Amino acid sequence: MSAIDYGERIPNNVDLAGDRALQRALEQWQPDYLAWWHEMGPEASSSLDVYLRTAISVEPSGWANFDYVKMPDYRWGIFLAPRDEARRIHFGEQAGDPAWQEVPGEHRANLRRIIVTQGDTEPASIEQQRHLGLTAPSLYDLRNLFQVNVEEGRHLWAMVYLLHRYFGRDGREEAAALLERRSGDGDNPRILGAFNERTPDWLAFFMFTYFTDRDGKFQLCALAESGFDPLARTTRFMLTEEAHHMFVGESGVARTLQRTAEVMRELGSDDPRAVREAGAIDLATIQRYLNFHYSVTIDLFGADVSSNAATFYSAGLKGRFEEGKRDDDHRLGGMTYRIVEAVDGRLAERDVPMLNALNEVLRDDFIRDSVAGIGRWNRVLEKNGVAARLVVPHKAFNRRIGSLAGVRVSPGGEVVDEQTWRLHERDWLPTADDRAFVASLMGRVVEPGRFAGWIAPPPVGVNRQPIDFAYVRFG
């Protein structure tokens, strides 16, 4: 594995200099990427000096270097985790065979589809978040937003490299299309539904980075098991950066809850109207945001019964989360898994072949991980003497994918009729009034050490810097 050369136009550890045709192709793609960034990246940010981390190696001790950078000058590069020469496929029909270093012809179309779908999420999230810098609650938060943005951009580069390197003309065309789709566009939207939703405010951003980037974690972990070794190595390095995105979401919601609890204690009241009038976000609104982002995110795992999931697994293309820790034969023939469906006006469970239920397996892994984090949010409330608790809605709630699509289910898991749904929808999902209220709090705060009134400061700064550090410098 070559070292990362920052003298290169595209920093990399894949020896681009040894493949001049590939290097030229990526250098031709780069101006289009930068044009997309200027059009759809963070608004009014090009002249700012931002305290960002940049990869300087893929080793655990050196993959992050902190310094001020103007984002258009950020060194987006192509980094793969170190190669294990003895690595073998450890699931599916070819378990035990050497991992592939090139794309097997019979799996070409499916691998391209997997890479394109993953790649499409990266610029989509940047597009969804492009206006948020104008309403950042602090310089600390503004810097974290920009860090997420540049790393999503690097993850796009990672997928584009695979398309260019391993898929020829088809790959180059797919890479170009990744810059042509737009989040929420009626004619040319992003591939997955959650990446066409708006992220209009910072509470939505924190929920997005907590839930939707957590989906990214589980999808990347499944791809890190792939028998196609370059994809596995690429996603393993991406995971080192994904953890920060989830931290931004979890800590952001925790700080929002901290401030809400402080206001409730000051008021001696948990009345949502009083909390709002005091400039904090009431718990009921936070719960409705949680319900929405959680339900939209679990749809990202796909249909609960999927022949594609079975094909990807059996072919060795996409494994399960922590595949190596599973105590089974890693082929899954004859095994079953329980899914939920609506039958005669109620929810019921049914066993299906596990190979066909692998989307549901991954979804349930995600749910367990999400619930653990929400438990940490509830400890914030508990420590502040607040009796109320946030809860995760039933996984059948507000679904648009799979056998539960369109079935009206309450957050508690009760199948309801359309009239009951419409009567209670405003209690379960954010309303236009909720979003307008949250938007009314979104005033930009750019003085070092100051924070908007609806969110508490973090306990520690970035990279051991003080809270009042100038994380973003304006010209």
GUMISE-60631 format. One record per residue (C-alpha): residue number from 1; x, y, z. Coordinates in Angstrom, 1 decimal, padded with zeros to 4 digits, always signed. Example, Ala and Ser with C-alpha at 12.3 -4.5 7.8 and 13.67 -1.06 7.14 Angstrom:
(1 (+012.3 -004.5 +007.8))
(2 (+013.7 -001.1 +007.1))
//
This chain:
(1 (+000.0 +000.0 +000.0))
(2 (+001.4 +003.4 -001.0))
(3 (+001.6 +006.3 +001.4))
(4 (-000.7 +009.3 +000.9))
(5 (+001.1 +011.9 -001.2))
(6 (-000.2 +015.4 -000.5))
(7 (+001.8 +016.7 -003.4))
(8 (-000.6 +015.0 -005.7))
(9 (-003.6 +016.8 -007.2))
(10 (-005.8 +014.0 -005.7))
(11 (-004.2 +012.7 -002.5))
(12 (-004.4 +009.0 -002.4))
(13 (-002.9 +005.7 -001.2))
(14 (-004.0 +003.7 -004.2))
(15 (-001.0 +004.6 -006.5))
(16 (-002.9 +006.8 -008.9))
(17 (+000.4 +007.9 -010.4))
(18 (+000.9 +004.3 -011.5))
(19 (-002.3 +004.3 -013.6))
(20 (-002.2 +007.4 -015.7))
(21 (-005.4 +006.7 -017.6))
(22 (-007.3 +006.4 -014.3))
(23 (-005.6 +009.5 -012.9))
(24 (-006.6 +011.6 -015.9))
(25 (-010.2 +010.4 -015.7))
(26 (-010.5 +011.4 -012.1))
(27 (-008.8 +014.7 -012.7))
(28 (-011.4 +015.3 -015.4))
(29 (-014.1 +014.5 -012.9))
(30 (-012.6 +016.8 -010.2))
(31 (-013.6 +020.1 -011.9))
(32 (-017.2 +018.9 -012.2))
(33 (-017.1 +017.9 -008.5))
(34 (-015.9 +021.4 -007.5))
(35 (-018.5 +023.0 -009.7))
(36 (-021.2 +020.9 -007.9))
(37 (-019.7 +021.9 -004.5))
(38 (-019.8 +025.6 -005.3))
(39 (-023.4 +025.2 -006.5))
(40 (-024.8 +022.8 -004.0))
(41 (-022.3 +022.7 -001.1))
(42 (-022.6 +024.8 +002.1))
(43 (-023.9 +028.2 +001.3))
(44 (-021.8 +031.3 +001.7))
(45 (-018.9 +029.3 +003.1))
(46 (-016.1 +029.5 +000.4))
(47 (-014.2 +032.3 +002.1))
(48 (-014.3 +031.0 +005.6))
(49 (-011.3 +029.4 +007.4))
(50 (-012.6 +026.3 +009.2))
(51 (-010.8 +024.3 +011.8))
(52 (-011.1 +020.9 +010.1))
(53 (-009.5 +017.5 +010.4))
(54 (-008.0 +016.0 +007.3))
(55 (-006.7 +012.4 +006.8))
(56 (-002.9 +012.2 +006.7))
(57 (-002.8 +008.4 +007.0))
(58 (-005.1 +005.5 +007.3))
(59 (-003.4 +004.3 +010.5))
(60 (-005.4 +004.6 +013.8))
(61 (-002.8 +007.1 +015.1))
(62 (-002.7 +009.4 +012.2))
(63 (-005.8 +009.6 +010.1))
(64 (-006.8 +013.1 +011.4))
(65 (-004.8 +016.3 +011.1))
(66 (-006.4 +019.5 +012.4))
(67 (-005.8 +022.9 +010.9))
(68 (-007.6 +025.8 +009.3))
(69 (-008.8 +025.1 +005.8))
(70 (-011.0 +026.9 +003.3))
(71 (-013.4 +024.2 +002.3))
(72 (-013.0 +024.5 -001.5))
(73 (-009.3 +023.8 -000.8))
(74 (-010.0 +020.8 +001.3))
(75 (-007.8 +017.9 +000.2))
(76 (-010.5 +015.4 -000.8))
(77 (-008.7 +012.1 -001.5))
(78 (-008.9 +008.4 -002.0))
(79 (-008.0 +006.3 +000.9))
(80 (-008.4 +002.5 +001.4))
(81 (-007.7 +000.6 +004.6))
(82 (-004.6 -001.6 +004.4))
(83 (-004.9 -004.8 +002.3))
(84 (-004.9 -008.2 +004.0))
(85 (-003.2 -010.4 +001.4))
(86 (-004.7 -013.5 +002.9))
(87 (-008.3 -012.2 +003.2))
(88 (-011.0 -014.7 +002.2))
(89 (-014.7 -014.4 +001.6))
(90 (-016.4 -015.5 +004.8))
(91 (-020.1 -015.8 +003.9))
(92 (-022.3 -016.9 +001.0))
(93 (-021.9 -019.6 -001.5))
(94 (-018.2 -018.8 -002.1))
(95 (-017.2 -018.7 +001.6))
(96 (-013.6 -019.7 +001.9))
(97 (-012.5 -018.5 -001.5))
(98 (-009.9 -015.7 -001.8))
(99 (-011.4 -012.2 -001.8))
(100 (-011.8 -010.6 -005.2))
(101 (-009.4 -007.9 -006.3))
(102 (-011.2 -007.4 -009.5))
(103 (-015.0 -007.4 -010.2))
(104 (-016.3 -010.9 -011.2))
(105 (-018.2 -010.6 -014.4))
(106 (-021.3 -012.3 -013.1))
(107 (-021.5 -009.7 -010.2))
(108 (-020.7 -006.6 -012.2))
(109 (-024.2 -005.2 -012.4))
(110 (-025.1 -005.8 -008.8))
(111 (-021.8 -004.4 -007.4))
(112 (-022.2 -001.3 -009.6))
(113 (-025.7 -000.9 -008.2))
(114 (-024.6 -001.2 -004.6))
(115 (-021.7 +001.3 -005.1))
(116 (-023.9 +003.8 -006.9))
(117 (-026.7 +003.7 -004.3))
(118 (-024.2 +004.2 -001.5))
(119 (-022.4 +006.9 -003.4))
(120 (-025.6 +008.8 -004.1))
(121 (-026.3 +009.3 -000.4))
(122 (-023.1 +011.3 +000.1))
(123 (-023.7 +014.4 -002.0))
(124 (-027.4 +014.1 -001.2))
(125 (-026.9 +014.8 +002.5))
(126 (-024.7 +017.8 +001.7))
(127 (-027.4 +019.2 -000.5))
(128 (-030.0 +018.7 +002.2))
(129 (-027.8 +020.6 +004.7))
(130 (-026.5 +023.4 +002.5))
(131 (-028.4 +026.2 +004.1))
(132 (-027.8 +025.2 +007.7))
(133 (-024.6 +027.2 +008.1))
(134 (-026.7 +030.4 +007.9))
(135 (-028.5 +029.5 +011.1))
(136 (-025.7 +027.8 +013.2))
(137 (-026.3 +028.1 +016.9))
(138 (-022.5 +028.5 +017.6))
(139 (-019.1 +028.4 +015.9))
(140 (-018.6 +025.0 +017.4))
(141 (-021.7 +023.7 +015.7))
(142 (-020.9 +025.5 +012.5))
(143 (-017.5 +023.8 +012.4))
(144 (-019.1 +020.4 +013.1))
(145 (-021.5 +020.9 +010.2))
(146 (-018.7 +021.7 +007.8))
(147 (-016.7 +018.7 +009.0))
(148 (-019.6 +016.4 +008.2))
(149 (-020.0 +018.1 +004.8))
(150 (-016.4 +017.7 +003.7))
(151 (-016.3 +014.1 +004.9))
(152 (-019.4 +013.2 +003.0))
(153 (-017.7 +014.8 +000.0))
(154 (-014.7 +012.5 +000.6))
(155 (-017.0 +009.5 +000.8))
(156 (-018.4 +010.4 -002.6))
(157 (-014.8 +010.4 -003.9))
(158 (-014.3 +007.0 -002.4))
(159 (-017.3 +005.6 -004.4))
(160 (-016.3 +007.5 -007.6))
(161 (-012.9 +006.0 -007.4))
(162 (-014.4 +002.5 -007.4))
(163 (-016.6 +003.3 -010.3))
(164 (-013.8 +004.7 -012.4))
(165 (-011.3 +002.1 -011.5))
(166 (-013.4 -001.1 -011.8))
(167 (-016.4 -000.4 -014.1))
(168 (-015.0 +001.3 -017.2))
(169 (-017.3 +003.5 -019.3))
(170 (-020.4 +002.5 -017.3))
(171 (-018.6 +003.5 -014.1))
(172 (-017.6 +006.9 -015.6))
(173 (-021.2 +007.6 -016.6))
(174 (-022.5 +006.6 -013.2))
(175 (-020.0 +008.9 -011.6))
(176 (-021.1 +011.8 -013.7))
(177 (-024.7 +011.1 -012.8))
(178 (-023.9 +011.3 -009.1))
(179 (-023.3 +015.0 -009.7))
(180 (-026.4 +015.5 -011.8))
(181 (-029.1 +014.2 -009.4))
(182 (-030.4 +016.7 -006.8))
(183 (-032.0 +016.1 -003.4))
(184 (-035.7 +016.7 -003.6))
(185 (-035.7 +017.4 -007.4))
(186 (-039.0 +016.5 -009.0))
(187 (-037.4 +015.4 -012.2))
(188 (-034.0 +014.0 -011.1))
(189 (-034.1 +013.2 -007.4))
(190 (-031.7 +011.2 -005.3))
(191 (-032.2 +007.4 -005.3))
(192 (-033.4 +006.9 -001.7))
(193 (-036.4 +008.6 -000.3))
(194 (-034.8 +009.8 +003.0))
(195 (-032.3 +011.8 +001.0))
(196 (-035.0 +013.8 -000.8))
(197 (-036.4 +015.1 +002.5))
(198 (-035.7 +018.6 +003.6))
(199 (-033.3 +019.3 +006.6))
(200 (-034.6 +022.8 +007.3))
(201 (-033.3 +023.3 +010.9))
(202 (-030.7 +022.2 +013.3))
(203 (-032.9 +019.9 +015.3))
(204 (-033.7 +018.1 +012.0))
(205 (-029.9 +018.0 +011.3))
(206 (-029.1 +016.5 +014.7))
(207 (-031.8 +013.9 +014.2))
(208 (-030.5 +013.2 +010.7))
(209 (-026.9 +012.7 +011.8))
(210 (-028.0 +010.5 +014.7))
(211 (-030.4 +008.3 +012.8))
(212 (-029.6 +008.5 +009.1))
(213 (-025.8 +008.5 +009.5))
(214 (-026.4 +005.5 +011.8))
(215 (-028.0 +003.8 +008.9))
(216 (-024.8 +004.7 +007.0))
(217 (-022.8 +003.0 +009.7))
(218 (-024.7 -000.3 +009.4))
(219 (-024.7 -000.2 +005.6))
(220 (-021.0 +000.5 +005.5))
(221 (-020.4 -002.3 +008.0))
(222 (-022.3 -004.7 +005.8))
(223 (-020.3 -003.6 +002.8))
(224 (-017.0 -003.9 +004.7))
(225 (-017.7 -007.6 +004.8))
(226 (-017.9 -007.7 +000.9))
(227 (-016.0 -010.3 -001.0))
(228 (-015.0 -007.5 -003.4))
(229 (-011.9 -006.4 -001.4))
(230 (-011.5 -002.8 -002.7))
(231 (-015.1 -002.1 -001.7))
(232 (-014.5 -003.7 +001.8))
(233 (-011.3 -001.7 +002.3))
(234 (-012.9 +001.6 +001.2))
(235 (-015.9 +001.3 +003.5))
(236 (-013.7 +000.2 +006.5))
(237 (-011.9 +003.6 +006.2))
(238 (-015.1 +005.5 +005.7))
(239 (-016.4 +004.1 +009.0))
(240 (-013.6 +005.9 +010.9))
(241 (-015.3 +009.2 +009.8))
(242 (-018.9 +008.1 +010.1))
(243 (-018.5 +007.9 +013.9))
(244 (-018.0 +011.6 +014.1))
(245 (-021.2 +012.3 +012.2))
(246 (-023.2 +010.2 +014.7))
(247 (-021.5 +012.0 +017.6))
(248 (-022.7 +015.3 +016.1))
(249 (-026.3 +014.1 +016.1))
(250 (-026.3 +012.3 +019.5))
(251 (-024.5 +015.2 +021.3))
(252 (-026.6 +017.8 +019.5))
(253 (-029.9 +016.3 +020.7))
(254 (-028.4 +015.8 +024.2))
(255 (-027.4 +019.4 +024.4))
(256 (-030.9 +020.5 +023.1))
(257 (-032.5 +018.3 +025.9))
(258 (-030.1 +019.8 +028.5))
(259 (-031.2 +023.3 +027.7))
(260 (-034.9 +022.3 +027.6))
(261 (-034.6 +020.6 +031.0))
(262 (-032.8 +023.7 +032.4))
(263 (-035.7 +025.9 +031.1))
(264 (-038.3 +023.6 +032.6))
(265 (-036.5 +023.7 +035.9))
(266 (-036.3 +027.5 +035.8))
(267 (-040.0 +027.7 +035.0))
(268 (-041.1 +025.0 +037.4))
(269 (-043.3 +023.8 +034.5))
(270 (-043.3 +021.2 +031.7))
(271 (-046.0 +023.0 +029.8))
(272 (-044.9 +023.0 +026.1))
(273 (-046.3 +026.5 +025.5))
(274 (-044.4 +027.9 +028.4))
(275 (-041.2 +026.2 +027.4))
(276 (-041.5 +027.6 +023.9))
(277 (-042.2 +031.1 +025.1))
(278 (-039.0 +030.8 +027.1))
(279 (-037.0 +030.1 +023.9))
(280 (-036.4 +026.3 +024.2))
(281 (-037.8 +023.4 +022.3))
(282 (-040.5 +021.5 +024.2))
(283 (-040.1 +017.7 +024.7))
(284 (-043.3 +016.9 +022.7))
(285 (-041.8 +018.6 +019.6))
(286 (-038.5 +016.8 +020.1))
(287 (-040.4 +013.5 +020.3))
(288 (-042.3 +014.2 +017.1))
(289 (-039.0 +015.0 +015.3))
(290 (-037.6 +011.8 +016.7))
(291 (-040.6 +009.8 +015.4))
(292 (-040.2 +011.3 +011.9))
(293 (-036.5 +010.8 +011.4))
(294 (-036.5 +007.3 +012.9))
(295 (-039.3 +006.1 +010.7))
(296 (-037.9 +007.6 +007.6))
(297 (-034.5 +006.1 +008.3))
(298 (-035.6 +002.5 +009.0))
(299 (-037.2 +002.6 +005.5))
(300 (-033.7 +003.0 +004.1))
(301 (-032.9 -000.7 +004.9))
(302 (-035.4 -001.7 +002.2))
(303 (-038.2 -004.2 +002.0))
(304 (-038.5 -006.7 +004.9))
(305 (-038.6 -009.6 +002.4))
(306 (-036.1 -009.1 -000.4))
(307 (-034.8 -011.4 -003.1))
(308 (-032.0 -008.8 -003.8))
(309 (-030.8 -009.1 -000.3))
(310 (-030.6 -012.8 -000.6))
(311 (-028.7 -012.5 -003.9))
(312 (-026.2 -010.0 -002.5))
(313 (-025.5 -012.2 +000.5))
(314 (-025.3 -015.5 -001.3))
(315 (-023.0 -014.0 -003.9))
(316 (-020.7 -012.6 -001.2))
(317 (-021.4 -009.0 -002.2))
(318 (-022.9 -007.7 +001.1))
(319 (-022.7 -009.3 +004.5))
(320 (-024.4 -008.7 +007.8))
(321 (-023.4 -006.3 +010.5))
(322 (-020.4 -008.0 +012.3))
(323 (-020.7 -011.0 +010.1))
(324 (-017.6 -012.6 +011.7))
(325 (-019.2 -012.6 +015.2))
(326 (-022.3 -014.5 +014.0))
(327 (-022.5 -018.1 +015.3))
(328 (-023.9 -019.8 +012.2))
(329 (-022.7 -021.4 +009.0))
(330 (-022.7 -018.0 +007.1))
(331 (-024.7 -019.5 +004.3))
(332 (-028.1 -019.4 +006.1))
(333 (-029.8 -022.2 +004.1))
(334 (-032.8 -023.5 +006.0))
(335 (-032.7 -020.7 +008.6))
(336 (-035.6 -018.4 +009.2))
(337 (-036.2 -014.9 +010.6))
(338 (-039.3 -013.3 +012.1))
(339 (-040.8 -010.2 +010.4))
(340 (-043.8 -008.1 +011.3))
(341 (-046.8 -007.6 +009.0))
(342 (-050.4 -006.4 +009.2))
(343 (-053.0 -009.1 +009.2))
(344 (-056.8 -008.5 +009.7))
(345 (-056.3 -005.1 +011.3))
(346 (-053.5 -006.1 +013.7))
(347 (-049.8 -006.6 +013.6))
(348 (-048.6 -010.2 +013.5))
(349 (-045.2 -012.0 +013.2))
(350 (-044.3 -014.4 +010.4))
(351 (-041.2 -016.6 +009.9))
(352 (-039.5 -016.2 +006.5))
(353 (-036.3 -017.6 +005.1))
(354 (-033.5 -015.6 +006.6))
(355 (-031.7 -015.1 +003.3))
(356 (-034.8 -013.1 +002.2))
(357 (-035.0 -011.2 +005.5))
(358 (-031.5 -009.8 +005.6))
(359 (-032.8 -006.2 +005.3))
(360 (-034.9 -006.8 +008.4))
(361 (-031.9 -008.4 +010.2))
(362 (-029.9 -005.2 +009.5))
(363 (-032.8 -003.0 +010.4))
(364 (-033.2 -004.7 +013.8))
(365 (-029.5 -004.3 +014.5))
(366 (-029.9 -000.6 +013.7))
(367 (-032.9 -000.4 +016.0))
(368 (-031.1 -001.9 +019.0))
(369 (-028.2 +000.5 +018.4))
(370 (-030.5 +003.5 +018.2))
(371 (-032.4 +002.6 +021.3))
(372 (-029.2 +002.5 +023.3))
(373 (-028.4 +006.1 +022.3))
(374 (-031.9 +007.3 +023.1))
(375 (-031.3 +005.8 +026.6))
(376 (-028.4 +008.2 +026.9))
(377 (-030.6 +011.1 +026.0))
(378 (-033.1 +010.0 +028.7))
(379 (-030.3 +010.1 +031.2))
(380 (-029.9 +013.8 +030.5))
(381 (-033.5 +014.2 +031.4))
(382 (-033.2 +012.0 +034.5))
(383 (-030.1 +013.9 +035.8))
(384 (-032.1 +017.2 +035.4))
(385 (-035.0 +015.8 +037.4))
(386 (-037.4 +015.6 +034.4))
(387 (-039.8 +012.7 +034.6))
(388 (-040.7 +012.5 +030.9))
(389 (-038.7 +010.1 +028.6))
(390 (-038.2 +009.9 +024.9))
(391 (-039.4 +006.7 +023.3))
(392 (-038.8 +004.9 +020.0))
(393 (-041.9 +004.4 +018.0))
(394 (-042.9 +000.9 +016.8))
(395 (-041.0 -000.1 +013.7))
(396 (-044.3 -000.4 +011.8))
(397 (-045.0 +003.3 +012.4))
(398 (-045.1 +005.6 +009.4))
(399 (-043.6 +003.1 +007.0))
(400 (-043.4 +003.6 +003.2))
(401 (-041.4 +000.6 +002.2))
(402 (-042.1 -003.1 +002.3))
(403 (-045.1 -005.0 +003.5))
(404 (-045.9 -002.3 +006.1))
(405 (-046.0 +000.5 +003.5))
(406 (-049.1 +002.6 +003.9))
(407 (-050.4 +000.6 +006.9))
(408 (-051.5 +003.1 +009.5))
(409 (-049.9 +002.2 +012.8))
(410 (-049.6 +004.3 +016.0))
(411 (-046.2 +004.9 +017.6))
(412 (-047.3 +002.3 +020.2))
(413 (-047.8 -000.4 +017.6))
(414 (-051.6 -000.3 +017.2))
(415 (-053.1 -000.6 +013.7))
(416 (-055.5 +002.3 +013.3))
(417 (-057.9 +003.4 +010.6))
(418 (-057.4 +006.4 +008.4))
(419 (-059.7 +008.6 +010.4))
(420 (-057.8 +007.9 +013.6))
(421 (-054.5 +008.5 +011.9))
(422 (-055.6 +011.9 +010.7))
(423 (-056.9 +012.8 +014.1))
(424 (-053.6 +012.0 +015.8))
(425 (-051.0 +012.6 +013.1))
(426 (-050.2 +016.1 +014.5))
(427 (-049.5 +014.4 +017.9))
(428 (-047.1 +011.9 +016.3))
(429 (-045.3 +013.7 +013.6))
(430 (-043.9 +017.3 +013.3))
(431 (-046.5 +019.8 +012.2))
(432 (-046.1 +022.9 +010.1))
(433 (-046.4 +024.9 +013.3))
(434 (-043.7 +022.8 +015.0))
(435 (-041.3 +023.4 +012.1))
(436 (-042.2 +027.1 +012.0))
(437 (-041.5 +027.4 +015.7))
(438 (-038.2 +025.6 +015.5))
(439 (-037.2 +027.7 +012.5))
(440 (-038.0 +030.9 +014.6))
(441 (-035.2 +029.9 +017.0))
(442 (-032.6 +029.4 +014.3))
(443 (-030.6 +032.6 +014.6))
(444 (-026.9 +032.5 +013.6))
(445 (-024.5 +032.9 +016.5))
(446 (-020.9 +033.6 +015.4))
(447 (-019.2 +035.0 +018.5))
(448 (-016.7 +032.5 +020.0))
(449 (-018.0 +030.9 +023.1))
(450 (-021.6 +032.0 +022.7))
(451 (-024.5 +029.6 +022.0))
(452 (-028.1 +030.1 +020.9))
(453 (-030.6 +030.1 +023.8))
(454 (-032.2 +026.8 +022.8))
(455 (-029.0 +024.6 +023.1))
(456 (-026.5 +024.0 +025.8))
(457 (-022.7 +024.3 +025.2))
(458 (-020.8 +021.0 +024.8))
(459 (-018.8 +019.7 +027.8))
(460 (-015.5 +019.8 +025.8))
(461 (-014.3 +021.3 +022.6))
(462 (-012.9 +019.8 +019.4))
(463 (-009.5 +018.4 +019.5))
(464 (-009.0 +019.5 +023.2))
(465 (-009.6 +023.2 +022.2))
(466 (-011.5 +025.4 +024.6))
(467 (-015.2 +026.0 +024.0))
(468 (-014.6 +029.6 +023.1))
(469 (-012.0 +028.7 +020.4))
(470 (-012.5 +030.4 +017.0))
(471 (-013.6 +027.2 +015.2))
(472 (-014.5 +029.3 +012.1))
(473 (-012.8 +032.5 +011.1))
(474 (-014.5 +035.0 +009.0))
(475 (-012.6 +037.1 +006.6))
//
